[in-house]
Amino acid sequence: EVTSDALLTLDAYFSRSSGALLIVGTGCIALARALDGTVKRCMGWGFPLEQGGGADLGLQAVRLGLGDWEANRMNLFRERLERSFPNPRALMDAARDWGAGDYARFAPTLLEGARLGDSRALKAVQDWVTRGCTLLEELKFETGVAEVGIWGGLSEAFLEFAALEGCEVEGYVPARQTPLEEALKRALNL
């Protein structure tokens, strides 16, 4: 059976029953299986078009760092860029060939900046959480589901900042199984 990783994850998370899922990893996609079994999705457009994934957060961190470097402000963002590049021009030249994963490696820097109280990073993370919560609420409304989940490499950070921002992820339930477990069940026709 051929299916997308997002759909496999949705099926795994809710054990093939209804629910809305936000997947935040290198990219971002939200999808829900309605009570009647139909699937609705939002985002998942790929970088640089979608917002809310690690590539998007990392791009924001790189932009902050590059601006700080040009303005000669020493801080976390500039420091992280200076670890890999001798000067802003070298960064700009390298970035011409970057893909989503290259930017996503800087997402932790944006999250760390927010934890340290950098107002620019806090704003970016607040926007990220608001966008993700809005996607889930819209999918819940459109599909009539009650349960929601968060999955992916940035899921713990998303839940952490959602709690800090008072953005309750209403209806949140933990994953019932992993995508690998779901794939194995399908392979064994279980």
N, C-alpha and C positions, 0 to 999 in steps of 0.2 A: 504494500500500500504506500502510495506517495502522498505526503501531506506536508504542510509548512511546519516549521518548528514552533511558530506561535500557536497554531491550532492544536498541535500535539501537547503543548504546555497547558493550554486552556483545558483540554480533556483530562490531562493528568491532575491539574490543580483541583478540579471539582469532581473527579472520578466520573467523567463523562456526563455529569448532570449540569443544571443551569448555574450561571454565575457570571460576573463581570471581572475581567482580569486586566491589570496594568502591568506590562512587562517593560522594565527599565534596565537596560544593559547598555551596550554600545549604542543601540538605537532605542526607539520607543514605539510601542504599539499597545493599543487598548482594544480588547475584543470581548464579546459576551455571547454566551449561548442562551437564547431566550427559553422560556418555559415550553414553547412549541418546538424547540430544537434548532431553530434558525440561528445563524451566526451573524452578528453585526460587528464591524470593526471600524476603528479610527486610527489615524496615523499609520506608521509602518511604511512611510514613503521613502525611507532611505536618506542618508546624509548627503547633502546639507539641507534637504527640504524639510525634514521633520524636526520637531522641537521636543526636548524632554529626555533624550538619551545621553549617554556618556560623551558621545562625540560633540553634541551641542554644548554640554556643560564645559567640556574641555576647550572647545573653541572660544567660549567666553573667557575662560581662564587665560588662554594664550593672548587674547586681545587685551585683557587687563594688564598682563605682564609686559607686553610689547609697548603699550602706552606708558606704563611706569618707567620702562627702560629709556624710552625716548625723553621723558620728562626728568630723568635722573633721580627718580624716587626709588629708594631701596626698600623692598618689602618681600613678602612671601612669593608673590607672583613673578616678580623679576628674578628673584633668587633661583626659583625652579627652572626658569628658562636659561639662566646663565650656567647652570650645571651642564647643559647640553650644547649650548651655542656660544661662540666667542663674542658675538655682537648681533645687533638686531638684523643686519643685512643677511647674515648667515641663516638666521631663523626664517626670514622671509623667503630666501632662496629654497630652503629645505621644504617649507610649507607648500610650495607649488606642486609637489608630488605626493602630498599626504592624502591619506584616505581616512575613513571614520575611526579606525583603530588608533591611528597616530594622534588624533585629537583626543580620543577617549582617555588616553593615558594621563591627560592633564585634568580630568574631571575630579580626582581626589584633591587636587590643589584648590579648586573652587570650593569644595565642601570644607576643606580645612580652613580656608579663609573665612568662610561663614562661621565656623565654630570659634574662630579667633575674634570674631566681631567686625570684620571688614564690611563696611556698609554696602559696598558694591557687590560683594559676594553674597551677602545676606539678601539683598534685593533679588539677585539672580536665582538663588535657591528658593526664596519665597515664591517667585514666579513659577518655578519648576513644580513645586508642591501644589500650588493653586491650579496649574494646568492639568496635572495628573488627577487631582481630586475632581476637577470639573469633568474630565473625560469619563471617569467612573460614574459620576452622578448622571451624566447624560445617557450613558449606556444603561444604567439601572432604570431610568425613566422610560427609555425607548423599548426595552426588552421585558420589563416587569420583574426582573430578578431582585433578590434581596441580598445575596451573598456576593462579596467582592474579595479579591486577592491582589497581592503585589508579588511579582516574581522578577528575578534577574539580578545581575551583579550589583545594582544600585538599590535593590529593594530595602535592605536594612537602613541605608542612609535616608531613603525616602520616608520610611516609617518614623525614623528618628526626628527628622525635620518637620514632618506632618504633626507629630506630637508637640514639638516646640512652638509651632505656628498656630496651634489650636485647631488645625484642620483635621477634624475627626474623620477617619476613614470608616464611615458608617457601614456596618454589615461585614466588617473584615473577619475572615476566617483563615487559618493557616492552610497550607497546601496539604491535600489528602495523600498525594504521592508525587514523585518527581517525574519529569518527562522521560527519563531513562526507564523508570519502572513501567510507565505507560507504553513505551516503545517495545519493551520486552513482552508485555502482555499481548500486544498486537502480534508480535512475531510468533508467539506461542498460541495464538488464536484463543486467548482467555477472555 
